[in-house]
Amino acid sequence: MAKKEKNEPRKVTLFDKEYLEDDLTEDQKAMINHIADLENKMRGTAFNLDQLTVGKEAFISRLQESLESEDEAEE
């Protein structure tokens, strides 16, 4: 197993081109961090939306069953 040098520059691939992180400006590094954070938030939001959708469907189903059982009891 090859040892990784501590001072080995980190490479970042952007738009199909490789860049050394040390060659990027602070502004460019900040934009990369913002993009990564937004992607994480988008994944989290999609996960939450899935949970909310399933929860809503469960309550709709329970309400429908409840109303149908009341209708059957009245008949």
All heavy atoms as a GROMACS GRO file, in nm:
protein
  609
    1MET      N    1   0.085  -0.118   0.000
    1MET     CA    2   0.000   0.000   0.000
    1MET      C    3   0.090   0.124   0.000
    1MET      O    4   0.178   0.137   0.082
    1MET     CB    5  -0.091  -0.004   0.123
    1MET     CG    6  -0.187   0.109   0.131
    1MET     SD    7  -0.287   0.092   0.280
    1MET     CE    8  -0.446   0.114   0.210
    2ALA      N    9   0.064   0.213  -0.090
    2ALA     CA   10   0.146   0.333  -0.103
    2ALA      C   11   0.107   0.435   0.003
    2ALA      O   12  -0.011   0.454   0.031
    2ALA     CB   13   0.131   0.393  -0.241
    3LYS      N   14   0.209   0.498   0.059
    3LYS     CA   15   0.182   0.603   0.157
    3LYS      C   16   0.155   0.734   0.084
    3LYS      O   17   0.220   0.766  -0.014
    3LYS     CB   18   0.303   0.622   0.249
    3LYS     CG   19   0.320   0.512   0.349
    3LYS     CD   20   0.432   0.549   0.445
    3LYS     CE   21   0.447   0.441   0.549
    3LYS     NZ   22   0.556   0.473   0.643
    4LYS      N   23   0.059   0.806   0.135
    4LYS     CA   24   0.027   0.936   0.078
    4LYS      C   25   0.105   1.042   0.155
    4LYS      O   26   0.106   1.043   0.277
    4LYS     CB   27  -0.124   0.964   0.088
    4LYS     CG   28  -0.166   1.088   0.016
    4LYS     CD   29  -0.316   1.102   0.016
    4LYS     CE   30  -0.354   1.228  -0.060
    4LYS     NZ   31  -0.496   1.244  -0.068
    5GLU      N   32   0.174   1.123   0.082
    5GLU     CA   33   0.251   1.230   0.144
    5GLU      C   34   0.157   1.332   0.207
    5GLU      O   35   0.054   1.366   0.149
    5GLU     CB   36   0.340   1.299   0.040
    5GLU     CG   37   0.447   1.211  -0.018
    5GLU     CD   38   0.554   1.173   0.082
    5GLU    OE1   39   0.591   1.259   0.165
    5GLU    OE2   40   0.597   1.057   0.079
    6LYS      N   41   0.193   1.380   0.324
    6LYS     CA   42   0.109   1.480   0.393
    6LYS      C   43   0.099   1.609   0.313
    6LYS      O   44  -0.003   1.674   0.313
    6LYS     CB   45   0.165   1.509   0.532
    6LYS     CG   46   0.143   1.400   0.631
    6LYS     CD   47   0.189   1.443   0.768
    6LYS     CE   48   0.164   1.331   0.868
    6LYS     NZ   49   0.206   1.369   1.003
    7ASN      N   50   0.206   1.645   0.246
    7ASN     CA   51   0.208   1.773   0.175
    7ASN      C   52   0.171   1.759   0.027
    7ASN      O   53   0.192   1.852  -0.049
    7ASN     CB   54   0.346   1.839   0.188
    7ASN     CG   55   0.376   1.877   0.331
    7ASN    OD1   56   0.285   1.905   0.408
    7ASN    ND2   57   0.501   1.874   0.368
    8GLU      N   58   0.121   1.642  -0.010
    8GLU     CA   59   0.082   1.621  -0.148
    8GLU      C   60  -0.038   1.709  -0.180
    8GLU      O   61  -0.138   1.708  -0.108
    8GLU     CB   62   0.046   1.474  -0.170
    8GLU     CG   63   0.021   1.436  -0.313
    8GLU     CD   64  -0.004   1.287  -0.327
    8GLU    OE1   65   0.072   1.209  -0.268
    8GLU    OE2   66  -0.100   1.252  -0.396
    9PRO      N   67  -0.029   1.791  -0.286
    9PRO     CA   68  -0.141   1.881  -0.317
    9PRO      C   69  -0.267   1.805  -0.355
    9PRO      O   70  -0.261   1.702  -0.422
    9PRO     CB   71  -0.090   1.965  -0.434
    9PRO     CG   72   0.026   1.892  -0.488
    9PRO     CD   73   0.078   1.801  -0.381
   10ARG      N   74  -0.378   1.854  -0.307
   10ARG     CA   75  -0.508   1.793  -0.336
   10ARG      C   76  -0.554   1.835  -0.473
   10ARG      O   77  -0.541   1.952  -0.512
   10ARG     CB   78  -0.610   1.836  -0.231
   10ARG     CG   79  -0.704   1.724  -0.192
   10ARG     CD   80  -0.789   1.764  -0.078
   10ARG     NE   81  -0.913   1.816  -0.136
   10ARG     CZ   82  -1.015   1.857  -0.064
   10ARG    NH1   83  -1.009   1.857   0.066
   10ARG    NH2   84  -1.123   1.901  -0.123
   11LYS      N   85  -0.610   1.739  -0.548
   11LYS     CA   86  -0.661   1.769  -0.682
   11LYS      C   87  -0.813   1.772  -0.679
   11LYS      O   88  -0.877   1.696  -0.608
   11LYS     CB   89  -0.613   1.664  -0.781
   11LYS     CG   90  -0.463   1.664  -0.799
   11LYS     CD   91  -0.418   1.555  -0.892
   11LYS     CE   92  -0.266   1.554  -0.902
   11LYS     NZ   93  -0.217   1.444  -0.983
   12VAL      N   94  -0.867   1.862  -0.757
   12VAL     CA   95  -1.012   1.879  -0.768
   12VAL      C   96  -1.047   1.874  -0.916
   12VAL      O   97  -0.981   1.940  -0.997
   12VAL     CB   98  -1.055   2.016  -0.708
   12VAL    CG1   99  -1.204   2.035  -0.719
   12VAL    CG2  100  -1.009   2.030  -0.565
   13THR      N  101  -1.150   1.796  -0.950
   13THR     CA  102  -1.193   1.789  -1.088
   13THR      C  103  -1.318   1.875  -1.104
   13THR      O  104  -1.419   1.854  -1.037
   13THR     CB  105  -1.223   1.644  -1.131
   13THR    OG1  106  -1.106   1.565  -1.110
   13THR    CG2  107  -1.263   1.636  -1.276
   14LEU      N  108  -1.308   1.972  -1.192
   14LEU     CA  109  -1.419   2.064  -1.219
   14LEU      C  110  -1.439   2.075  -1.368
   14LEU      O  111  -1.344   2.105  -1.442
   14LEU     CB  112  -1.388   2.203  -1.162
   14LEU     CG  113  -1.358   2.210  -1.012
   14LEU    CD1  114  -1.295   2.344  -0.977
   14LEU    CD2  115  -1.484   2.186  -0.933
   15PHE      N  116  -1.558   2.050  -1.415
   15PHE     CA  117  -1.592   2.062  -1.556
   15PHE      C  118  -1.496   1.980  -1.642
   15PHE      O  119  -1.443   2.027  -1.743
   15PHE     CB  120  -1.594   2.210  -1.600
   15PHE     CG  121  -1.676   2.296  -1.509
   15PHE    CD1  122  -1.615   2.383  -1.419
   15PHE    CD2  123  -1.814   2.289  -1.510
   15PHE    CE1  124  -1.691   2.462  -1.334
   15PHE    CE2  125  -1.891   2.368  -1.426
   15PHE     CZ  126  -1.829   2.454  -1.337
   16ASP      N  127  -1.473   1.855  -1.596
   16ASP     CA  128  -1.387   1.758  -1.667
   16ASP      C  129  -1.242   1.802  -1.678
   16ASP      O  130  -1.170   1.757  -1.766
   16ASP     CB  131  -1.443   1.727  -1.807
   16ASP     CG  132  -1.581   1.664  -1.801
   16ASP    OD1  133  -1.605   1.584  -1.708
   16ASP    OD2  134  -1.663   1.694  -1.888
   17LYS      N  135  -1.198   1.889  -1.591
   17LYS     CA  136  -1.059   1.932  -1.590
   17LYS      C  137  -1.008   1.925  -1.447
   17LYS      O  138  -1.080   1.958  -1.352
   17LYS     CB  139  -1.047   2.075  -1.644
   17LYS     CG  140  -0.904   2.122  -1.659
   17LYS     CD  141  -0.897   2.258  -1.727
   17LYS     CE  142  -0.752   2.306  -1.730
   17LYS     NZ  143  -0.740   2.441  -1.783
   18GLU      N  144  -0.882   1.881  -1.430
   18GLU     CA  145  -0.825   1.867  -1.298
   18GLU      C  146  -0.749   1.994  -1.259
   18GLU      O  147  -0.674   2.050  -1.338
   18GLU     CB  148  -0.729   1.747  -1.298
   18GLU     CG  149  -0.719   1.680  -1.165
   18GLU     CD  150  -0.648   1.547  -1.175
   18GLU    OE1  151  -0.526   1.548  -1.197
   18GLU    OE2  152  -0.715   1.444  -1.162
   19TYR      N  153  -0.771   2.036  -1.133
   19TYR     CA  154  -0.705   2.156  -1.080
   19TYR      C  155  -0.638   2.120  -0.948
   19TYR      O  156  -0.689   2.036  -0.872
   19TYR     CB  157  -0.806   2.268  -1.053
   19TYR     CG  158  -0.879   2.318  -1.175
   19TYR    CD1  159  -0.995   2.256  -1.220
   19TYR    CD2  160  -0.831   2.427  -1.245
   19TYR    CE1  161  -1.061   2.302  -1.333
   19TYR    CE2  162  -0.897   2.474  -1.358
   19TYR     CZ  163  -1.012   2.411  -1.401
   19TYR     OH  164  -1.077   2.457  -1.513
   20LEU      N  165  -0.528   2.184  -0.918
   20LEU     CA  166  -0.467   2.172  -0.786
   20LEU      C  167  -0.540   2.269  -0.693
   20LEU      O  168  -0.559   2.386  -0.727
   20LEU     CB  169  -0.318   2.205  -0.790
   20LEU     CG  170  -0.230   2.108  -0.868
   20LEU    CD1  171  -0.086   2.157  -0.868
   20LEU    CD2  172  -0.237   1.968  -0.808
   21GLU      N  173  -0.579   2.219  -0.578
   21GLU     CA  174  -0.653   2.303  -0.484
   21GLU      C  175  -0.573   2.429  -0.448
   21GLU      O  176  -0.630   2.537  -0.434
   21GLU     CB  177  -0.688   2.223  -0.359
   21GLU     CG  178  -0.779   2.297  -0.264
   21GLU     CD  179  -0.819   2.214  -0.145
   21GLU    OE1  180  -0.735   2.140  -0.093
   21GLU    OE2  181  -0.936   2.224  -0.106
   22ASP      N  182  -0.443   2.414  -0.437
   22ASP     CA  183  -0.358   2.528  -0.402
   22ASP      C  184  -0.358   2.637  -0.510
   22ASP      O  185  -0.325   2.752  -0.481
   22ASP     CB  186  -0.214   2.483  -0.377
   22ASP     CG  187  -0.202   2.397  -0.251
   22ASP    OD1  188  -0.296   2.399  -0.168
   22ASP    OD2  189  -0.100   2.327  -0.238
   23ASP      N  190  -0.394   2.600  -0.633
   23ASP     CA  191  -0.396   2.697  -0.742
   23ASP      C  192  -0.527   2.775  -0.749
   23ASP      O  193  -0.538   2.872  -0.823
   23ASP     CB  194  -0.371   2.628  -0.877
   23ASP     CG  195  -0.229   2.574  -0.890
   23ASP    OD1  196  -0.141   2.620  -0.814
   23ASP    OD2  197  -0.207   2.486  -0.975
   24LEU      N  198  -0.627   2.732  -0.674
   24LEU     CA  199  -0.757   2.800  -0.675
   24LEU      C  200  -0.754   2.921  -0.583
   24LEU      O  201  -0.684   2.922  -0.481
   24LEU     CB  202  -0.867   2.704  -0.629
   24LEU     CG  203  -0.889   2.580  -0.716
   24LEU    CD1  204  -0.988   2.486  -0.648
   24LEU    CD2  205  -0.934   2.615  -0.855
   25THR      N  206  -0.831   3.022  -0.619
   25THR     CA  207  -0.841   3.140  -0.532
   25THR      C  208  -0.930   3.106  -0.413
   25THR      O  209  -1.005   3.007  -0.415
   25THR     CB  210  -0.902   3.259  -0.608
   25THR    OG1  211  -1.039   3.228  -0.640
   25THR    CG2  212  -0.824   3.292  -0.734
   26GLU      N  213  -0.923   3.188  -0.311
   26GLU     CA  214  -1.010   3.168  -0.194
   26GLU      C  215  -1.156   3.177  -0.234
   26GLU      O  216  -1.240   3.103  -0.182
   26GLU     CB  217  -0.976   3.270  -0.084
   26GLU     CG  218  -0.841   3.248  -0.020
   26GLU     CD  219  -0.826   3.109   0.041
   26GLU    OE1  220  -0.916   3.064   0.114
   26GLU    OE2  221  -0.722   3.044   0.015
   27ASP      N  222  -1.188   3.265  -0.326
   27ASP     CA  223  -1.325   3.279  -0.374
   27ASP      C  224  -1.371   3.151  -0.446
   27ASP      O  225  -1.482   3.105  -0.425
   27ASP     CB  226  -1.335   3.399  -0.468
   27ASP     CG  227  -1.478   3.440  -0.499
   27ASP    OD1  228  -1.562   3.437  -0.406
   27ASP    OD2  229  -1.505   3.474  -0.616
   28GLN      N  230  -1.284   3.093  -0.528
   28GLN     CA  231  -1.317   2.969  -0.597
   28GLN      C  232  -1.336   2.854  -0.498
   28GLN      O  233  -1.429   2.775  -0.511
   28GLN     CB  234  -1.209   2.934  -0.699
   28GLN     CG  235  -1.206   3.030  -0.817
   28GLN     CD  236  -1.080   3.016  -0.900
   28GLN    OE1  237  -0.975   2.974  -0.853
   28GLN    NE2  238  -1.092   3.055  -1.028
   29LYS      N  239  -1.248   2.847  -0.398
   29LYS     CA  240  -1.262   2.743  -0.294
   29LYS      C  241  -1.394   2.760  -0.219
   29LYS      O  242  -1.463   2.663  -0.189
   29LYS     CB  243  -1.145   2.750  -0.197
   29LYS     CG  244  -1.013   2.707  -0.257
   29LYS     CD  245  -0.902   2.725  -0.154
   29LYS     CE  246  -0.766   2.707  -0.215
   29LYS     NZ  247  -0.657   2.732  -0.117
   30ALA      N  248  -1.430   2.884  -0.191
   30ALA     CA  249  -1.556   2.912  -0.121
   30ALA      C  250  -1.675   2.868  -0.206
   30ALA      O  251  -1.771   2.808  -0.154
   30ALA     CB  252  -1.567   3.060  -0.086
   31MET      N  253  -1.670   2.896  -0.336
   31MET     CA  254  -1.781   2.855  -0.424
   31MET      C  255  -1.794   2.703  -0.428
   31MET      O  256  -1.906   2.649  -0.425
   31MET     CB  257  -1.761   2.912  -0.565
   31MET     CG  258  -1.790   3.060  -0.574
   31MET     SD  259  -1.784   3.122  -0.743
   31MET     CE  260  -1.610   3.164  -0.756
   32ILE      N  261  -1.682   2.632  -0.432
   32ILE     CA  262  -1.684   2.486  -0.431
   32ILE      C  263  -1.748   2.436  -0.302
   32ILE      O  264  -1.831   2.345  -0.304
   32ILE     CB  265  -1.540   2.430  -0.448
   32ILE    CG1  266  -1.492   2.456  -0.591
   32ILE    CG2  267  -1.537   2.280  -0.416
   32ILE    CD1  268  -1.343   2.430  -0.612
   33ASN      N  269  -1.711   2.498  -0.190
   33ASN     CA  270  -1.770   2.459  -0.061
   33ASN      C  271  -1.920   2.488  -0.057
   33ASN      O  272  -1.998   2.408  -0.004
   33ASN     CB  273  -1.698   2.529   0.054
   33ASN     CG  274  -1.559   2.475   0.075
   33ASN    OD1  275  -1.530   2.360   0.045
   33ASN    ND2  276  -1.470   2.559   0.126
   34HIS      N  277  -1.962   2.601  -0.113
   34HIS     CA  278  -2.105   2.633  -0.118
   34HIS      C  279  -2.180   2.530  -0.203
   34HIS      O  280  -2.289   2.484  -0.166
   34HIS     CB  281  -2.128   2.773  -0.177
   34HIS     CG  282  -2.103   2.884  -0.081
   34HIS    ND1  283  -2.176   2.904   0.034
   34HIS    CD2  284  -2.009   2.982  -0.083
   34HIS    CE1  285  -2.131   3.009   0.098
   34HIS    NE2  286  -2.028   3.059   0.029
   35ILE      N  287  -2.122   2.494  -0.317
   35ILE     CA  288  -2.187   2.396  -0.406
   35ILE      C  289  -2.201   2.263  -0.334
   35ILE      O  290  -2.309   2.201  -0.338
   35ILE     CB  291  -2.107   2.381  -0.537
   35ILE    CG1  292  -2.118   2.509  -0.620
   35ILE    CG2  293  -2.156   2.261  -0.618
   35ILE    CD1  294  -2.018   2.519  -0.734
   36ALA      N  295  -2.096   2.218  -0.267
   36ALA     CA  296  -2.101   2.091  -0.194
   36ALA      C  297  -2.206   2.096  -0.084
   36ALA      O  298  -2.284   2.000  -0.066
   36ALA     CB  299  -1.964   2.058  -0.136
   37ASP      N  300  -2.212   2.207  -0.011
   37ASP     CA  301  -2.310   2.222   0.095
   37ASP      C  302  -2.453   2.222   0.040
   37ASP      O  303  -2.543   2.159   0.096
   37ASP     CB  304  -2.283   2.351   0.174
   37ASP     CG  305  -2.374   2.367   0.294
   37ASP    OD1  306  -2.382   2.272   0.375
   37ASP    OD2  307  -2.436   2.475   0.307
   38LEU      N  308  -2.473   2.291  -0.072
   38LEU     CA  309  -2.606   2.295  -0.132
   38LEU      C  310  -2.648   2.156  -0.182
   38LEU      O  311  -2.765   2.117  -0.168
   38LEU     CB  312  -2.609   2.396  -0.247
   38LEU     CG  313  -2.605   2.542  -0.203
   38LEU    CD1  314  -2.572   2.633  -0.320
   38LEU    CD2  315  -2.735   2.583  -0.137
   39GLU      N  316  -2.554   2.081  -0.238
   39GLU     CA  317  -2.585   1.945  -0.282
   39GLU      C  318  -2.628   1.858  -0.163
   39GLU      O  319  -2.724   1.781  -0.173
   39GLU     CB  320  -2.465   1.881  -0.353
   39GLU     CG  321  -2.442   1.938  -0.492
   39GLU     CD  322  -2.314   1.886  -0.556
   39GLU    OE1  323  -2.223   1.838  -0.484
   39GLU    OE2  324  -2.305   1.895  -0.680
   40ASN      N  325  -2.557   1.871  -0.051
   40ASN     CA  326  -2.594   1.796   0.069
   40ASN      C  327  -2.732   1.836   0.118
   40ASN      O  328  -2.813   1.751   0.156
   40ASN     CB  329  -2.491   1.819   0.181
   40ASN     CG  330  -2.361   1.747   0.155
   40ASN    OD1  331  -2.356   1.646   0.087
   40ASN    ND2  332  -2.253   1.800   0.210
   41LYS      N  333  -2.760   1.965   0.117
   41LYS     CA  334  -2.892   2.013   0.161
   41LYS      C  335  -3.002   1.964   0.067
   41LYS      O  336  -3.112   1.929   0.112
   41LYS     CB  337  -2.894   2.166   0.170
   41LYS     CG  338  -2.814   2.218   0.287
   41LYS     CD  339  -2.812   2.370   0.291
   41LYS     CE  340  -2.732   2.418   0.410
   41LYS     NZ  341  -2.721   2.564   0.414
   42MET      N  342  -2.973   1.961  -0.062
   42MET     CA  343  -3.072   1.913  -0.159
   42MET      C  344  -3.102   1.765  -0.137
   42MET      O  345  -3.218   1.723  -0.143
   42MET     CB  346  -3.023   1.938  -0.302
   42MET     CG  347  -3.023   2.086  -0.339
   42MET     SD  348  -2.937   2.122  -0.494
   42MET     CE  349  -3.050   2.051  -0.612
   43ARG      N  350  -2.998   1.685  -0.110
   43ARG     CA  351  -3.019   1.543  -0.080
   43ARG      C  352  -3.103   1.528   0.046
   43ARG      O  353  -3.195   1.447   0.053
   43ARG     CB  354  -2.886   1.470  -0.067
   43ARG     CG  355  -2.825   1.428  -0.198
   43ARG     CD  356  -2.707   1.334  -0.177
   43ARG     NE  357  -2.595   1.399  -0.111
   43ARG     CZ  358  -2.502   1.470  -0.172
   43ARG    NH1  359  -2.507   1.487  -0.302
   43ARG    NH2  360  -2.403   1.524  -0.104
   44GLY      N  361  -3.071   1.607   0.148
   44GLY     CA  362  -3.146   1.601   0.273
   44GLY      C  363  -3.290   1.643   0.254
   44GLY      O  364  -3.382   1.583   0.311
   45THR      N  365  -3.311   1.746   0.173
   45THR     CA  366  -3.447   1.793   0.147
   45THR      C  367  -3.527   1.689   0.070
   45THR      O  368  -3.645   1.665   0.100
   45THR     CB  369  -3.443   1.926   0.068
   45THR    OG1  370  -3.375   2.023   0.149
   45THR    CG2  371  -3.581   1.977   0.034
   46ALA      N  372  -3.463   1.622  -0.027
   46ALA     CA  373  -3.532   1.517  -0.102
   46ALA      C  374  -3.570   1.401  -0.009
   46ALA      O  375  -3.680   1.346  -0.018
   46ALA     CB  376  -3.444   1.467  -0.216
   47PHE      N  377  -3.480   1.366   0.084
   47PHE     CA  378  -3.507   1.261   0.181
   47PHE      C  379  -3.625   1.300   0.270
   47PHE      O  380  -3.717   1.220   0.292
   47PHE     CB  381  -3.381   1.238   0.266
   47PHE     CG  382  -3.393   1.130   0.368
   47PHE    CD1  383  -3.378   0.997   0.332
   47PHE    CD2  384  -3.418   1.161   0.501
   47PHE    CE1  385  -3.387   0.897   0.427
   47PHE    CE2  386  -3.428   1.061   0.597
   47PHE     CZ  387  -3.413   0.928   0.559
   48ASN      N  388  -3.624   1.425   0.318
   48ASN     CA  389  -3.734   1.473   0.402
   48ASN      C  390  -3.865   1.476   0.325
   48ASN      O  391  -3.971   1.442   0.380
   48ASN     CB  392  -3.703   1.612   0.457
   48ASN     CG  393  -3.594   1.610   0.561
   48ASN    OD1  394  -3.568   1.507   0.624
   48ASN    ND2  395  -3.527   1.722   0.579
   49LEU      N  396  -3.861   1.516   0.199
   49LEU     CA  397  -3.982   1.519   0.118
   49LEU      C  398  -4.039   1.379   0.101
   49LEU      O  399  -4.161   1.360   0.108
   49LEU     CB  400  -3.955   1.583  -0.019
   49LEU     CG  401  -4.075   1.592  -0.113
   49LEU    CD1  402  -4.190   1.672  -0.050
   49LEU    CD2  403  -4.033   1.654  -0.246
   50ASP      N  404  -3.953   1.280   0.080
   50ASP     CA  405  -4.000   1.142   0.072
   50ASP      C  406  -4.071   1.101   0.200
   50ASP      O  407  -4.180   1.041   0.196
   50ASP     CB  408  -3.883   1.046   0.047
   50ASP     CG  409  -3.829   1.053  -0.094
   50ASP    OD1  410  -3.899   1.106  -0.183
   50ASP    OD2  411  -3.716   1.005  -0.116
   51GLN      N  412  -4.011   1.133   0.315
   51GLN     CA  413  -4.074   1.100   0.442
   51GLN      C  414  -4.208   1.170   0.459
   51GLN      O  415  -4.306   1.109   0.502
   51GLN     CB  416  -3.983   1.138   0.559
   51GLN     CG  417  -3.865   1.047   0.577
   51GLN     CD  418  -3.783   1.087   0.699
   51GLN    OE1  419  -3.778   1.205   0.737
   51GLN    NE2  420  -3.720   0.990   0.759
   52LEU      N  421  -4.212   1.297   0.426
   52LEU     CA  422  -4.336   1.373   0.439
   52LEU      C  423  -4.444   1.318   0.347
   52LEU      O  424  -4.562   1.308   0.386
   52LEU     CB  425  -4.311   1.521   0.410
   52LEU     CG  426  -4.225   1.596   0.512
   52LEU    CD1  427  -4.182   1.731   0.456
   52LEU    CD2  428  -4.300   1.611   0.642
   53THR      N  429  -4.407   1.283   0.226
   53THR     CA  430  -4.504   1.229   0.129
   53THR      C  431  -4.563   1.098   0.179
   53THR      O  432  -4.686   1.078   0.175
   53THR     CB  433  -4.436   1.210  -0.008
   53THR    OG1  434  -4.387   1.336  -0.054
   53THR    CG2  435  -4.533   1.154  -0.110
   54VAL      N  436  -4.478   1.009   0.228
   54VAL     CA  437  -4.527   0.880   0.279
   54VAL      C  438  -4.614   0.902   0.403
   54VAL      O  439  -4.720   0.839   0.417
   54VAL     CB  440  -4.409   0.785   0.309
   54VAL    CG1  441  -4.455   0.662   0.384
   54VAL    CG2  442  -4.338   0.746   0.180
   55GLY      N  443  -4.572   0.993   0.490
   55GLY     CA  444  -4.652   1.022   0.609
   55GLY      C  445  -4.789   1.077   0.573
   55GLY      O  446  -4.891   1.036   0.629
   56LYS      N  447  -4.793   1.169   0.478
   56LYS     CA  448  -4.920   1.226   0.434
   56LYS      C  449  -5.010   1.118   0.376
   56LYS      O  450  -5.129   1.110   0.407
   56LYS     CB  451  -4.896   1.336   0.331
   56LYS     CG  452  -5.023   1.396   0.276
   56LYS     CD  453  -4.993   1.496   0.165
   56LYS     CE  454  -5.121   1.536   0.094
   56LYS     NZ  455  -5.094   1.613  -0.027
   57GLU      N  456  -4.952   1.032   0.292
   57GLU     CA  457  -5.030   0.924   0.232
   57GLU      C  458  -5.085   0.829   0.338
   57GLU      O  459  -5.198   0.781   0.326
   57GLU     CB  460  -4.945   0.847   0.131
   57GLU     CG  461  -4.915   0.927   0.005
   57GLU     CD  462  -4.810   0.863  -0.085
   57GLU    OE1  463  -4.754   0.757  -0.049
   57GLU    OE2  464  -4.785   0.919  -0.193
   58ALA      N  465  -5.007   0.805   0.443
   58ALA     CA  466  -5.054   0.718   0.551
   58ALA      C  467  -5.174   0.780   0.622
   58ALA      O  468  -5.272   0.711   0.652
   58ALA     CB  469  -4.940   0.692   0.650
   59PHE      N  470  -5.167   0.910   0.650
   59PHE     CA  471  -5.280   0.976   0.717
   59PHE      C  472  -5.403   0.981   0.627
   59PHE      O  473  -5.516   0.965   0.674
   59PHE     CB  474  -5.241   1.116   0.764
   59PHE     CG  475  -5.165   1.114   0.893
   59PHE    CD1  476  -5.030   1.146   0.895
   59PHE    CD2  477  -5.227   1.081   1.012
   59PHE    CE1  478  -4.959   1.145   1.014
   59PHE    CE2  479  -5.158   1.079   1.132
   59PHE     CZ  480  -5.023   1.111   1.132
   60ILE      N  481  -5.385   1.003   0.499
   60ILE     CA  482  -5.498   1.002   0.405
   60ILE      C  483  -5.563   0.865   0.405
   60ILE      O  484  -5.687   0.853   0.410
   60ILE     CB  485  -5.452   1.043   0.263
   60ILE    CG1  486  -5.417   1.192   0.260
   60ILE    CG2  487  -5.560   1.010   0.159
   60ILE    CD1  488  -5.349   1.238   0.131
   61SER      N  489  -5.481   0.761   0.401
   61SER     CA  490  -5.532   0.624   0.402
   61SER      C  491  -5.609   0.595   0.531
   61SER      O  492  -5.717   0.536   0.528
   61SER     CB  493  -5.416   0.526   0.385
   61SER     OG  494  -5.462   0.394   0.390
   62ARG      N  495  -5.551   0.636   0.645
   62ARG     CA  496  -5.619   0.613   0.773
   62ARG      C  497  -5.751   0.689   0.780
   62ARG      O  498  -5.851   0.637   0.831
   62ARG     CB  499  -5.528   0.655   0.888
   62ARG     CG  500  -5.414   0.558   0.911
   62ARG     CD  501  -5.319   0.604   1.017
   62ARG     NE  502  -5.387   0.620   1.147
   62ARG     CZ  503  -5.326   0.669   1.255
   62ARG    NH1  504  -5.200   0.707   1.248
   62ARG    NH2  505  -5.392   0.681   1.367
   63LEU      N  506  -5.754   0.813   0.728
   63LEU     CA  507  -5.877   0.890   0.728
   63LEU      C  508  -5.982   0.823   0.641
   63LEU      O  509  -6.099   0.810   0.681
   63LEU     CB  510  -5.849   1.033   0.678
   63LEU     CG  511  -5.972   1.124   0.661
   63LEU    CD1  512  -6.045   1.142   0.794
   63LEU    CD2  513  -5.930   1.257   0.602
   64GLN      N  514  -5.941   0.779   0.524
   64GLN     CA  515  -6.035   0.712   0.433
   64GLN      C  516  -6.092   0.586   0.497
   64GLN      O  517  -6.214   0.563   0.493
   64GLN     CB  518  -5.964   0.678   0.302
   64GLN     CG  519  -6.058   0.620   0.197
   64GLN     CD  520  -5.988   0.596   0.064
   64GLN    OE1  521  -5.866   0.601   0.055
   64GLN    NE2  522  -6.066   0.572  -0.038
   65GLU      N  523  -6.007   0.506   0.559
   65GLU     CA  524  -6.054   0.385   0.627
   65GLU      C  525  -6.151   0.418   0.739
   65GLU      O  526  -6.253   0.351   0.758
   65GLU     CB  527  -5.936   0.305   0.683
   65GLU     CG  528  -5.851   0.239   0.577
   65GLU     CD  529  -5.724   0.179   0.634
   65GLU    OE1  530  -5.707   0.175   0.759
   65GLU    OE2  531  -5.638   0.136   0.554
   66SER      N  532  -6.120   0.524   0.814
   66SER     CA  533  -6.206   0.565   0.925
   66SER      C  534  -6.343   0.607   0.875
   66SER      O  535  -6.447   0.569   0.931
   66SER     CB  536  -6.139   0.679   1.002
   66SER     OG  537  -6.225   0.730   1.100
   67LEU      N  538  -6.346   0.688   0.768
   67LEU     CA  539  -6.474   0.734   0.713
   67LEU      C  540  -6.553   0.617   0.655
   67LEU      O  541  -6.676   0.611   0.672
   67LEU     CB  542  -6.448   0.841   0.606
   67LEU     CG  543  -6.392   0.973   0.659
   67LEU    CD1  544  -6.351   1.062   0.544
   67LEU    CD2  545  -6.492   1.042   0.750
   68GLU      N  546  -6.485   0.524   0.589
   68GLU     CA  547  -6.555   0.409   0.531
   68GLU      C  548  -6.614   0.318   0.639
   68GLU      O  549  -6.724   0.268   0.625
   68GLU     CB  550  -6.460   0.329   0.442
   68GLU     CG  551  -6.428   0.399   0.311
   68GLU     CD  552  -6.320   0.330   0.228
   68GLU    OE1  553  -6.261   0.231   0.276
   68GLU    OE2  554  -6.294   0.377   0.116
   69SER      N  555  -6.541   0.303   0.751
   69SER     CA  556  -6.594   0.218   0.858
   69SER      C  557  -6.713   0.284   0.927
   69SER      O  558  -6.808   0.216   0.968
   69SER     CB  559  -6.485   0.184   0.960
   69SER     OG  560  -6.444   0.299   1.030
   70GLU      N  561  -6.713   0.418   0.935
   70GLU     CA  562  -6.829   0.489   0.991
   70GLU      C  563  -6.950   0.474   0.898
   70GLU      O  564  -7.061   0.454   0.943
   70GLU     CB  565  -6.798   0.637   1.010
   70GLU     CG  566  -6.716   0.668   1.131
   70GLU     CD  567  -6.692   0.817   1.149
   70GLU    OE1  568  -6.750   0.898   1.073
   70GLU    OE2  569  -6.615   0.854   1.239
   71ASP      N  570  -6.926   0.483   0.767
   71ASP     CA  571  -7.033   0.467   0.669
   71ASP      C  572  -7.093   0.328   0.677
   71ASP      O  573  -7.215   0.311   0.672
   71ASP     CB  574  -6.983   0.494   0.525
   71ASP     CG  575  -6.953   0.642   0.500
   71ASP    OD1  576  -6.997   0.726   0.581
   71ASP    OD2  577  -6.884   0.670   0.400
   72GLU      N  578  -7.009   0.227   0.693
   72GLU     CA  579  -7.057   0.089   0.705
   72GLU      C  580  -7.136   0.069   0.833
   72GLU      O  581  -7.236  -0.002   0.836
   72GLU     CB  582  -6.939  -0.009   0.700
   72GLU     CG  583  -6.875  -0.018   0.562
   72GLU     CD  584  -6.749  -0.102   0.563
   72GLU    OE1  585  -6.713  -0.159   0.668
   72GLU    OE2  586  -6.686  -0.111   0.457
   73ALA      N  587  -7.094   0.134   0.940
   73ALA     CA  588  -7.164   0.121   1.069
   73ALA      C  589  -7.301   0.187   1.062
   73ALA      O  590  -7.395   0.141   1.128
   73ALA     CB  591  -7.080   0.184   1.180
   74GLU      N  592  -7.316   0.291   0.985
   74GLU     CA  593  -7.444   0.360   0.972
   74GLU      C  594  -7.544   0.280   0.890
   74GLU      O  595  -7.663   0.298   0.903
   74GLU     CB  596  -7.423   0.499   0.910
   74GLU     CG  597  -7.353   0.597   1.003
   74GLU     CD  598  -7.325   0.731   0.938
   74GLU    OE1  599  -7.364   0.751   0.819
   74GLU    OE2  600  -7.262   0.816   1.002
   75GLU      N  601  -7.493   0.194   0.802
   75GLU     CA  602  -7.584   0.120   0.713
   75GLU      C  603  -7.648   0.004   0.779
   75GLU      O  604  -7.653  -0.052   0.867
   75GLU     CB  605  -7.507   0.071   0.589
   75GLU     CG  606  -7.469   0.185   0.500
   75GLU     CD  607  -7.384   0.136   0.380
   75GLU    OE1  608  -7.356   0.017   0.369
   75GLU    OE2  609  -7.348   0.221   0.300
   0.00000   0.00000   0.00000
